[in-house]
Amino acid sequence: MEIRALLDRMTHEDNRREAGDFVAEHGITSFDEIANVIATSDDGQVIRSACRAFTMLNAGDAVYLEATRHPHATVRRMAASMFRGEQALRHARELLPVLADEDYHVRQEALWAFGTMGPEVLPLLQETRRTAKGAVRRGALAGIVEVAGPDAMSADDRKMIERYIRFKIEEEMYGSEQMHLCGGWFAIRTEDQNAVLGVCGLEDPTPVTKILGGAAWNNDHHAWAKDEEHVRCARVYVTGSWDGWTLVFGEPFAHAERPVTEICAVLSKVFGEAHYYGMSCGDGWTAWCIAEDGDIVRYYDAFNAEEQIGELDVEDGRGLPHDWSDENDDLDDIWATEIAEELSVDPTYFEGDVEGHGVLALTQCGRTYGSPKGFLEI
C-alpha cells in the first residue's frame, strides 16, 4: 500500500506531518517498509517513531490483521493494538490465534483487544475453549477471564485452576516474591486469618498464590471502571500469617468511604494493633497510620500532611516527603515501606516465615455484583 495515499486521507494535521516527516527521512514509499524498519533497526528512537507511523497511518483492518502474523513480535504487537471495541469484535475469530502468540507482550495486547469487545465475544471464546487444542485453547481461557472475570469460567476450568493454585502454593512456600506496591494495605497484628475475614465482613475466600493475590490487587486498583461498576470494592487479598501479622490489600469496607484512621482504630480495638500503609508507583504519594487499642498513635499522608497526627521514633533524622523546606534538604525522605519494615512487615518482598496461604475474599459488593474481570498471573 502506497504511503502517499495513506497520508492523503489522514485528517489530523499534526499526525500527518509527523508520519510524513518520518517516511520522507527514511525513504519509505510503501506501508510494508515501515514494518521492515521496526523489525530490522537497532536504533530505539527510530523503532519508536516507526511504531507511531505504523499506527497513525491507519492502513486498514485487513493490513493489520495480516501484520499480526508478521515474524517480528513488535510488529505483531503494534498490529494487535489497532483492534478495539466493535471493530475488534468484527474480527474476533481472526484475532483468536494472537491470544496464543509466543510473545508475552503480543498476547497481552490481544487480551486487551478482547477485553474491549464486551460479553458478545464470550460464545466464541467458550466454543474455542471446548473445541480448540494447545495454546489457542489456553488463550481462549485467558480471554474469557479478561472479558468477564473468573465467574465466567466453566466448572471444569475452575477445578483445574484450583488444583494448579494448590500446587503453586506448595511450590512457593519457601520462596520470596517481589510485590508491585501501588495503593493502600492494612497490617493487622494477628495470626488468625479467619478472624480478619470475619471482622472485615469478607466471605467466599479462595486460596491464591502470592503472585495471584498481588496481581488481583493491582488489577483492581488500576482498572478503568465506570462509576456504576464495582471493581475496587469487590474483592480483597488477605495474606497468611507473616511474622505475626496478617496483611489486607484492597478496600475491605464499602467503597473506601470510611477514613483509614477510623478503620485502623476499629481494627486495633479488636486485634490490639492495626496499621495502614500506602505507596504509589506513579507519583510521590505515601502514607501510614498506626493504631493501638483503639487510639491513633500516628497518621501521615504526603498529600494531606496538614491533618497528620503524632510522630514515630523511626522517623527521627528522616524527612517527610511533603516537606520541601530548607532545613530538610540534607535529610533522606522516609517512605511507608520503611515504616512497615520497622513496625510490622514490608511486603515489597514476601520472605520469612509465612504460615498458611493467602486468599482472595469477596466484599458485599463482590458477592452482589461478581468478581472483577481481568486475566491474572498465577
TORKOL-4160 file (C-alpha; in steps of 0.2 Angstrom, whole numbers, padded with zeros to 4 digits, m for minus):
378
<pt num="1" X="0000" Y="0000" Z="0000"/>
<pt num="2" X="0007" Y="0017" Z="m0005"/>
<pt num="3" X="0012" Y="0029" Z="0009"/>
<pt num="4" X="0006" Y="0044" Z="m0001"/>
<pt num="5" X="m0012" Y="0038" Z="m0002"/>
<pt num="6" X="m0012" Y="0034" Z="0017"/>
<pt num="7" X="m0005" Y="0052" Z="0021"/>
<pt num="8" X="m0018" Y="0060" Z="0009"/>
<pt num="9" X="m0033" Y="0053" Z="0019"/>
<pt num="10" X="m0026" Y="0057" Z="0036"/>
<pt num="11" X="m0037" Y="0071" Z="0044"/>
<pt num="12" X="m0026" Y="0075" Z="0059"/>
<pt num="13" X="m0013" Y="0088" Z="0053"/>
<pt num="14" X="0000" Y="0086" Z="0066"/>
<pt num="15" X="m0001" Y="0067" Z="0064"/>
<pt num="16" X="0001" Y="0068" Z="0045"/>
<pt num="17" X="0016" Y="0080" Z="0047"/>
<pt num="18" X="0024" Y="0068" Z="0059"/>
<pt num="19" X="0021" Y="0052" Z="0049"/>
<pt num="20" X="0026" Y="0062" Z="0033"/>
<pt num="21" X="0042" Y="0068" Z="0040"/>
<pt num="22" X="0047" Y="0050" Z="0046"/>
<pt num="23" X="0044" Y="0041" Z="0029"/>
<pt num="24" X="0052" Y="0055" Z="0020"/>
<pt num="25" X="0068" Y="0054" Z="0031"/>
<pt num="26" X="0069" Y="0035" Z="0028"/>
<pt num="27" X="0064" Y="0035" Z="0010"/>
<pt num="28" X="0049" Y="0024" Z="0014"/>
<pt num="29" X="0036" Y="0023" Z="0000"/>
<pt num="30" X="0025" Y="0008" Z="0005"/>
<pt num="31" X="0017" Y="0003" Z="0021"/>
<pt num="32" X="0026" Y="m0014" Z="0022"/>
<pt num="33" X="0043" Y="m0004" Z="0023"/>
<pt num="34" X="0038" Y="0003" Z="0040"/>
<pt num="35" X="0036" Y="m0014" Z="0047"/>
<pt num="36" X="0053" Y="m0019" Z="0040"/>
<pt num="37" X="0061" Y="m0004" Z="0049"/>
<pt num="38" X="0053" Y="m0010" Z="0065"/>
<pt num="39" X="0060" Y="m0027" Z="0063"/>
<pt num="40" X="0077" Y="m0023" Z="0057"/>
<pt num="41" X="0083" Y="m0006" Z="0065"/>
<pt num="42" X="0095" Y="m0006" Z="0080"/>
<pt num="43" X="0090" Y="0012" Z="0085"/>
<pt num="44" X="0077" Y="0013" Z="0098"/>
<pt num="45" X="0071" Y="0030" Z="0094"/>
<pt num="46" X="0069" Y="0025" Z="0075"/>
<pt num="47" X="0059" Y="0010" Z="0081"/>
<pt num="48" X="0048" Y="0021" Z="0092"/>
<pt num="49" X="0045" Y="0033" Z="0078"/>
<pt num="50" X="0041" Y="0019" Z="0066"/>
<pt num="51" X="0029" Y="0011" Z="0078"/>
<pt num="52" X="0020" Y="0028" Z="0079"/>
<pt num="53" X="0019" Y="0029" Z="0060"/>
<pt num="54" X="0013" Y="0011" Z="0059"/>
<pt num="55" X="m0002" Y="0015" Z="0069"/>
<pt num="56" X="m0005" Y="0033" Z="0064"/>
<pt num="57" X="m0006" Y="0029" Z="0045"/>
<pt num="58" X="m0022" Y="0018" Z="0049"/>
<pt num="59" X="m0018" Y="0006" Z="0034"/>
<pt num="60" X="m0035" Y="m0003" Z="0037"/>
<pt num="61" X="m0041" Y="m0019" Z="0046"/>
<pt num="62" X="m0035" Y="m0031" Z="0033"/>
<pt num="63" X="m0017" Y="m0025" Z="0033"/>
<pt num="64" X="m0016" Y="m0025" Z="0052"/>
<pt num="65" X="m0024" Y="m0042" Z="0053"/>
<pt num="66" X="m0010" Y="m0048" Z="0041"/>
<pt num="67" X="0003" Y="m0040" Z="0052"/>
<pt num="68" X="m0002" Y="m0050" Z="0067"/>
<pt num="69" X="0006" Y="m0064" Z="0058"/>
<pt num="70" X="0022" Y="m0055" Z="0055"/>
<pt num="71" X="0039" Y="m0064" Z="0060"/>
<pt num="72" X="0044" Y="m0049" Z="0072"/>
<pt num="73" X="0035" Y="m0048" Z="0088"/>
<pt num="74" X="0035" Y="m0029" Z="0089"/>
<pt num="75" X="0026" Y="m0028" Z="0073"/>
<pt num="76" X="0013" Y="m0041" Z="0078"/>
<pt num="77" X="0011" Y="m0031" Z="0095"/>
<pt num="78" X="0008" Y="m0015" Z="0086"/>
<pt num="79" X="m0004" Y="m0023" Z="0074"/>
<pt num="80" X="m0014" Y="m0031" Z="0088"/>
<pt num="81" X="m0015" Y="m0014" Z="0097"/>
<pt num="82" X="m0026" Y="m0007" Z="0082"/>
<pt num="83" X="m0041" Y="m0018" Z="0087"/>
<pt num="84" X="m0053" Y="m0011" Z="0100"/>
<pt num="85" X="m0071" Y="m0012" Z="0104"/>
<pt num="86" X="m0084" Y="m0015" Z="0090"/>
<pt num="87" X="m0070" Y="m0015" Z="0077"/>
<pt num="88" X="m0061" Y="m0029" Z="0086"/>
<pt num="89" X="m0077" Y="m0039" Z="0089"/>
<pt num="90" X="m0080" Y="m0040" Z="0070"/>
<pt num="91" X="m0063" Y="m0048" Z="0068"/>
<pt num="92" X="m0063" Y="m0059" Z="0084"/>
<pt num="93" X="m0061" Y="m0075" Z="0076"/>
<pt num="94" X="m0046" Y="m0069" Z="0066"/>
<pt num="95" X="m0038" Y="m0062" Z="0082"/>
<pt num="96" X="m0040" Y="m0079" Z="0091"/>
<pt num="97" X="m0023" Y="m0085" Z="0086"/>
<pt num="98" X="m0015" Y="m0069" Z="0093"/>
<pt num="99" X="m0021" Y="m0075" Z="0110"/>
<pt num="100" X="m0009" Y="m0089" Z="0108"/>
<pt num="101" X="0006" Y="m0079" Z="0102"/>
<pt num="102" X="0023" Y="m0085" Z="0108"/>
<pt num="103" X="0027" Y="m0067" Z="0114"/>
<pt num="104" X="0020" Y="m0062" Z="0131"/>
<pt num="105" X="0018" Y="m0043" Z="0125"/>
<pt num="106" X="0008" Y="m0048" Z="0109"/>
<pt num="107" X="m0003" Y="m0060" Z="0119"/>
<pt num="108" X="m0006" Y="m0046" Z="0132"/>
<pt num="109" X="m0011" Y="m0034" Z="0118"/>
<pt num="110" X="m0023" Y="m0047" Z="0111"/>
<pt num="111" X="m0030" Y="m0049" Z="0128"/>
<pt num="112" X="m0033" Y="m0030" Z="0130"/>
<pt num="113" X="m0042" Y="m0031" Z="0112"/>
<pt num="114" X="m0053" Y="m0045" Z="0118"/>
<pt num="115" X="m0057" Y="m0036" Z="0134"/>
<pt num="116" X="m0064" Y="m0021" Z="0125"/>
<pt num="117" X="m0076" Y="m0032" Z="0114"/>
<pt num="118" X="m0089" Y="m0035" Z="0128"/>
<pt num="119" X="m0099" Y="m0050" Z="0133"/>
<pt num="120" X="m0104" Y="m0053" Z="0115"/>
<pt num="121" X="m0087" Y="m0062" Z="0111"/>
<pt num="122" X="m0090" Y="m0074" Z="0126"/>
<pt num="123" X="m0099" Y="m0088" Z="0115"/>
<pt num="124" X="m0084" Y="m0088" Z="0103"/>
<pt num="125" X="m0071" Y="m0089" Z="0117"/>
<pt num="126" X="m0081" Y="m0103" Z="0126"/>
<pt num="127" X="m0083" Y="m0113" Z="0109"/>
<pt num="128" X="m0064" Y="m0111" Z="0106"/>
<pt num="129" X="m0061" Y="m0117" Z="0124"/>
<pt num="130" X="m0071" Y="m0133" Z="0121"/>
<pt num="131" X="m0065" Y="m0137" Z="0103"/>
<pt num="132" X="m0048" Y="m0130" Z="0101"/>
<pt num="133" X="m0031" Y="m0138" Z="0106"/>
<pt num="134" X="m0015" Y="m0132" Z="0113"/>
<pt num="135" X="m0010" Y="m0114" Z="0115"/>
<pt num="136" X="m0026" Y="m0107" Z="0107"/>
<pt num="137" X="m0037" Y="m0117" Z="0119"/>
<pt num="138" X="m0027" Y="m0109" Z="0134"/>
<pt num="139" X="m0028" Y="m0092" Z="0126"/>
<pt num="140" X="m0047" Y="m0094" Z="0125"/>
<pt num="141" X="m0047" Y="m0097" Z="0144"/>
<pt num="142" X="m0037" Y="m0081" Z="0147"/>
<pt num="143" X="m0049" Y="m0072" Z="0135"/>
<pt num="144" X="m0064" Y="m0077" Z="0145"/>
<pt num="145" X="m0057" Y="m0071" Z="0161"/>
<pt num="146" X="m0051" Y="m0055" Z="0153"/>
<pt num="147" X="m0069" Y="m0052" Z="0146"/>
<pt num="148" X="m0080" Y="m0057" Z="0161"/>
<pt num="149" X="m0069" Y="m0062" Z="0176"/>
<pt num="150" X="m0067" Y="m0079" Z="0184"/>
<pt num="151" X="m0086" Y="m0081" Z="0187"/>
<pt num="152" X="m0087" Y="m0085" Z="0168"/>
<pt num="153" X="m0076" Y="m0100" Z="0169"/>
<pt num="154" X="m0084" Y="m0117" Z="0167"/>
<pt num="155" X="m0084" Y="m0128" Z="0182"/>
<pt num="156" X="m0071" Y="m0140" Z="0175"/>
<pt num="157" X="m0059" Y="m0125" Z="0171"/>
<pt num="158" X="m0062" Y="m0118" Z="0189"/>
<pt num="159" X="m0057" Y="m0135" Z="0196"/>
<pt num="160" X="m0042" Y="m0136" Z="0185"/>
<pt num="161" X="m0036" Y="m0119" Z="0191"/>
<pt num="162" X="m0039" Y="m0123" Z="0209"/>
<pt num="163" X="m0028" Y="m0138" Z="0208"/>
<pt num="164" X="m0015" Y="m0128" Z="0199"/>
<pt num="165" X="m0015" Y="m0115" Z="0213"/>
<pt num="166" X="m0014" Y="m0128" Z="0227"/>
<pt num="167" X="0002" Y="m0135" Z="0218"/>
<pt num="168" X="0009" Y="m0117" Z="0216"/>
<pt num="169" X="0006" Y="m0113" Z="0234"/>
<pt num="170" X="0016" Y="m0128" Z="0240"/>
<pt num="171" X="0030" Y="m0123" Z="0227"/>
<pt num="172" X="0031" Y="m0105" Z="0233"/>
<pt num="173" X="0030" Y="m0109" Z="0252"/>
<pt num="174" X="0049" Y="m0106" Z="0255"/>
<pt num="175" X="0052" Y="m0093" Z="0241"/>
<pt num="176" X="0052" Y="m0074" Z="0241"/>
<pt num="177" X="0042" Y="m0064" Z="0228"/>
<pt num="178" X="0043" Y="m0046" Z="0224"/>
<pt num="179" X="0026" Y="m0037" Z="0225"/>
<pt num="180" X="0022" Y="m0021" Z="0215"/>
<pt num="181" X="0016" Y="m0009" Z="0228"/>
<pt num="182" X="0003" Y="0004" Z="0222"/>
<pt num="183" X="m0011" Y="0008" Z="0233"/>
<pt num="184" X="m0015" Y="0005" Z="0252"/>
<pt num="185" X="m0015" Y="m0010" Z="0263"/>
<pt num="186" X="m0018" Y="m0014" Z="0281"/>
<pt num="187" X="m0007" Y="m0024" Z="0293"/>
<pt num="188" X="m0016" Y="m0032" Z="0307"/>
<pt num="189" X="m0006" Y="m0040" Z="0322"/>
<pt num="190" X="m0014" Y="m0057" Z="0322"/>
<pt num="191" X="m0011" Y="m0074" Z="0315"/>
<pt num="192" X="m0030" Y="m0078" Z="0314"/>
<pt num="193" X="m0034" Y="m0075" Z="0295"/>
<pt num="194" X="m0052" Y="m0081" Z="0298"/>
<pt num="195" X="m0054" Y="m0068" Z="0312"/>
<pt num="196" X="m0048" Y="m0054" Z="0300"/>
<pt num="197" X="m0061" Y="m0060" Z="0287"/>
<pt num="198" X="m0075" Y="m0060" Z="0299"/>
<pt num="199" X="m0071" Y="m0043" Z="0306"/>
<pt num="200" X="m0070" Y="m0036" Z="0289"/>
<pt num="201" X="m0086" Y="m0044" Z="0283"/>
<pt num="202" X="m0076" Y="m0054" Z="0269"/>
<pt num="203" X="m0083" Y="m0070" Z="0263"/>
<pt num="204" X="m0080" Y="m0084" Z="0250"/>
<pt num="205" X="m0061" Y="m0085" Z="0252"/>
<pt num="206" X="m0052" Y="m0093" Z="0238"/>
<pt num="207" X="m0034" Y="m0099" Z="0241"/>
<pt num="208" X="m0021" Y="m0090" Z="0230"/>
<pt num="209" X="m0003" Y="m0088" Z="0227"/>
<pt num="210" X="0007" Y="m0073" Z="0232"/>
<pt num="211" X="0008" Y="m0068" Z="0214"/>
<pt num="212" X="m0010" Y="m0070" Z="0211"/>
<pt num="213" X="m0015" Y="m0061" Z="0226"/>
<pt num="214" X="m0004" Y="m0046" Z="0222"/>
<pt num="215" X="m0010" Y="m0047" Z="0203"/>
<pt num="216" X="m0028" Y="m0046" Z="0209"/>
<pt num="217" X="m0025" Y="m0031" Z="0220"/>
<pt num="218" X="m0015" Y="m0022" Z="0206"/>
<pt num="219" X="m0028" Y="m0026" Z="0193"/>
<pt num="220" X="m0042" Y="m0020" Z="0203"/>
<pt num="221" X="m0034" Y="m0004" Z="0209"/>
<pt num="222" X="m0028" Y="0001" Z="0192"/>
<pt num="223" X="m0044" Y="m0004" Z="0182"/>
<pt num="224" X="m0053" Y="0008" Z="0172"/>
<pt num="225" X="m0071" Y="0007" Z="0178"/>
<pt num="226" X="m0087" Y="0016" Z="0176"/>
<pt num="227" X="m0094" Y="0024" Z="0191"/>
<pt num="228" X="m0108" Y="0011" Z="0192"/>
<pt num="229" X="m0095" Y="m0004" Z="0191"/>
<pt num="230" X="m0089" Y="m0012" Z="0207"/>
<pt num="231" X="m0071" Y="m0016" Z="0204"/>
<pt num="232" X="m0060" Y="m0008" Z="0218"/>
<pt num="233" X="m0073" Y="m0013" Z="0231"/>
<pt num="234" X="m0077" Y="m0031" Z="0226"/>
<pt num="235" X="m0063" Y="m0042" Z="0232"/>
<pt num="236" X="m0048" Y="m0041" Z="0244"/>
<pt num="237" X="m0032" Y="m0050" Z="0246"/>
<pt num="238" X="m0028" Y="m0057" Z="0263"/>
<pt num="239" X="m0012" Y="m0065" Z="0267"/>
<pt num="240" X="m0007" Y="m0079" Z="0278"/>
<pt num="241" X="0001" Y="m0075" Z="0295"/>
<pt num="242" X="0018" Y="m0067" Z="0292"/>
<pt num="243" X="0029" Y="m0065" Z="0307"/>
<pt num="244" X="0013" Y="m0062" Z="0317"/>
<pt num="245" X="0005" Y="m0050" Z="0305"/>
<pt num="246" X="m0010" Y="m0053" Z="0293"/>
<pt num="247" X="m0010" Y="m0041" Z="0278"/>
<pt num="248" X="m0026" Y="m0035" Z="0269"/>
<pt num="249" X="m0023" Y="m0027" Z="0252"/>
<pt num="250" X="m0038" Y="m0018" Z="0244"/>
<pt num="251" X="m0054" Y="m0010" Z="0251"/>
<pt num="252" X="m0062" Y="m0021" Z="0264"/>
<pt num="253" X="m0076" Y="m0009" Z="0268"/>
<pt num="254" X="m0088" Y="m0002" Z="0256"/>
<pt num="255" X="m0081" Y="0009" Z="0243"/>
<pt num="256" X="m0067" Y="0016" Z="0254"/>
<pt num="257" X="m0080" Y="0028" Z="0262"/>
<pt num="258" X="m0073" Y="0027" Z="0279"/>
<pt num="259" X="m0056" Y="0036" Z="0283"/>
<pt num="260" X="m0041" Y="0024" Z="0286"/>
<pt num="261" X="m0040" Y="0032" Z="0303"/>
<pt num="262" X="m0057" Y="0026" Z="0308"/>
<pt num="263" X="m0054" Y="0009" Z="0301"/>
<pt num="264" X="m0037" Y="0007" Z="0310"/>
<pt num="265" X="m0045" Y="0012" Z="0326"/>
<pt num="266" X="m0059" Y="m0001" Z="0325"/>
<pt num="267" X="m0047" Y="m0015" Z="0319"/>
<pt num="268" X="m0035" Y="m0011" Z="0333"/>
<pt num="269" X="m0049" Y="m0012" Z="0346"/>
<pt num="270" X="m0051" Y="m0030" Z="0341"/>
<pt num="271" X="m0033" Y="m0035" Z="0337"/>
<pt num="272" X="m0023" Y="m0024" Z="0348"/>
<pt num="273" X="m0013" Y="m0016" Z="0334"/>
<pt num="274" X="m0018" Y="m0011" Z="0316"/>
<pt num="275" X="m0008" Y="m0001" Z="0303"/>
<pt num="276" X="m0012" Y="0006" Z="0286"/>
<pt num="277" X="0002" Y="0009" Z="0273"/>
<pt num="278" X="0001" Y="0017" Z="0256"/>
<pt num="279" X="0013" Y="0019" Z="0241"/>
<pt num="280" X="0011" Y="0025" Z="0224"/>
<pt num="281" X="0020" Y="0019" Z="0208"/>
<pt num="282" X="0016" Y="0035" Z="0198"/>
<pt num="283" X="0019" Y="0050" Z="0210"/>
<pt num="284" X="0026" Y="0054" Z="0227"/>
<pt num="285" X="0011" Y="0048" Z="0237"/>
<pt num="286" X="0015" Y="0038" Z="0253"/>
<pt num="287" X="0005" Y="0036" Z="0269"/>
<pt num="288" X="0005" Y="0027" Z="0286"/>
<pt num="289" X="m0007" Y="0026" Z="0300"/>
<pt num="290" X="m0003" Y="0017" Z="0317"/>
<pt num="291" X="m0017" Y="0012" Z="0329"/>
<pt num="292" X="m0015" Y="0003" Z="0346"/>
<pt num="293" X="m0030" Y="m0002" Z="0357"/>
<pt num="294" X="m0042" Y="0009" Z="0348"/>
<pt num="295" X="m0031" Y="0025" Z="0348"/>
<pt num="296" X="m0022" Y="0033" Z="0333"/>
<pt num="297" X="m0004" Y="0034" Z="0338"/>
<pt num="298" X="0002" Y="0041" Z="0321"/>
<pt num="299" X="m0006" Y="0047" Z="0305"/>
<pt num="300" X="0003" Y="0054" Z="0290"/>
<pt num="301" X="m0002" Y="0056" Z="0272"/>
<pt num="302" X="0010" Y="0065" Z="0260"/>
<pt num="303" X="m0004" Y="0073" Z="0250"/>
<pt num="304" X="m0014" Y="0078" Z="0266"/>
<pt num="305" X="0000" Y="0082" Z="0278"/>
<pt num="306" X="m0009" Y="0096" Z="0287"/>
<pt num="307" X="m0020" Y="0083" Z="0295"/>
<pt num="308" X="m0006" Y="0072" Z="0302"/>
<pt num="309" X="m0006" Y="0066" Z="0320"/>
<pt num="310" X="0008" Y="0061" Z="0331"/>
<pt num="311" X="0026" Y="0056" Z="0327"/>
<pt num="312" X="0036" Y="0040" Z="0327"/>
<pt num="313" X="0054" Y="0037" Z="0334"/>
<pt num="314" X="0058" Y="0028" Z="0317"/>
<pt num="315" X="0055" Y="0045" Z="0308"/>
<pt num="316" X="0069" Y="0054" Z="0318"/>
<pt num="317" X="0083" Y="0060" Z="0307"/>
<pt num="318" X="0072" Y="0057" Z="0291"/>
<pt num="319" X="0062" Y="0069" Z="0281"/>
<pt num="320" X="0044" Y="0068" Z="0277"/>
<pt num="321" X="0041" Y="0068" Z="0258"/>
<pt num="322" X="0029" Y="0083" Z="0258"/>
<pt num="323" X="0042" Y="0094" Z="0267"/>
<pt num="324" X="0052" Y="0104" Z="0255"/>
<pt num="325" X="0058" Y="0116" Z="0267"/>
<pt num="326" X="0077" Y="0121" Z="0268"/>
<pt num="327" X="0080" Y="0113" Z="0285"/>
<pt num="328" X="0076" Y="0096" Z="0277"/>
<pt num="329" X="0087" Y="0097" Z="0262"/>
<pt num="330" X="0100" Y="0086" Z="0269"/>
<pt num="331" X="0088" Y="0073" Z="0276"/>
<pt num="332" X="0083" Y="0057" Z="0266"/>
<pt num="333" X="0064" Y="0055" Z="0265"/>
<pt num="334" X="0056" Y="0041" Z="0274"/>
<pt num="335" X="0043" Y="0030" Z="0265"/>
<pt num="336" X="0029" Y="0019" Z="0270"/>
<pt num="337" X="0038" Y="0003" Z="0266"/>
<pt num="338" X="0052" Y="0008" Z="0278"/>
<pt num="339" X="0040" Y="0012" Z="0292"/>
<pt num="340" X="0032" Y="m0005" Z="0288"/>
<pt num="341" X="0049" Y="m0014" Z="0289"/>
<pt num="342" X="0052" Y="m0007" Z="0306"/>
<pt num="343" X="0035" Y="m0009" Z="0314"/>
<pt num="344" X="0027" Y="m0023" Z="0305"/>
<pt num="345" X="0032" Y="m0031" Z="0289"/>
<pt num="346" X="0037" Y="m0024" Z="0272"/>
<pt num="347" X="0028" Y="m0033" Z="0258"/>
<pt num="348" X="0039" Y="m0027" Z="0244"/>
<pt num="349" X="0047" Y="m0045" Z="0246"/>
<pt num="350" X="0037" Y="m0059" Z="0253"/>
<pt num="351" X="0050" Y="m0068" Z="0263"/>
<pt num="352" X="0052" Y="m0075" Z="0280"/>
<pt num="353" X="0040" Y="m0087" Z="0289"/>
<pt num="354" X="0023" Y="m0086" Z="0281"/>
<pt num="355" X="0011" Y="m0098" Z="0289"/>
<pt num="356" X="m0004" Y="m0104" Z="0279"/>
<pt num="357" X="m0008" Y="m0095" Z="0262"/>
<pt num="358" X="m0017" Y="m0080" Z="0256"/>
<pt num="359" X="m0035" Y="m0079" Z="0250"/>
<pt num="360" X="m0045" Y="m0068" Z="0239"/>
<pt num="361" X="m0061" Y="m0064" Z="0248"/>
<pt num="362" X="m0077" Y="m0055" Z="0242"/>
<pt num="363" X="m0084" Y="m0040" Z="0250"/>
<pt num="364" X="m0103" Y="m0037" Z="0250"/>
<pt num="365" X="m0101" Y="m0028" Z="0233"/>
<pt num="366" X="m0091" Y="m0043" Z="0226"/>
<pt num="367" X="m0105" Y="m0055" Z="0232"/>
<pt num="368" X="m0118" Y="m0044" Z="0224"/>
<pt num="369" X="m0110" Y="m0039" Z="0208"/>
<pt num="370" X="m0097" Y="m0053" Z="0205"/>
<pt num="371" X="m0078" Y="m0053" Z="0204"/>
<pt num="372" X="m0069" Y="m0041" Z="0193"/>
<pt num="373" X="m0064" Y="m0046" Z="0176"/>
<pt num="374" X="m0046" Y="m0047" Z="0170"/>
<pt num="375" X="m0034" Y="m0061" Z="0167"/>
<pt num="376" X="m0021" Y="m0063" Z="0182"/>
<pt num="377" X="m0005" Y="m0071" Z="0183"/>
<pt num="378" X="m0004" Y="m0086" Z="0195"/>
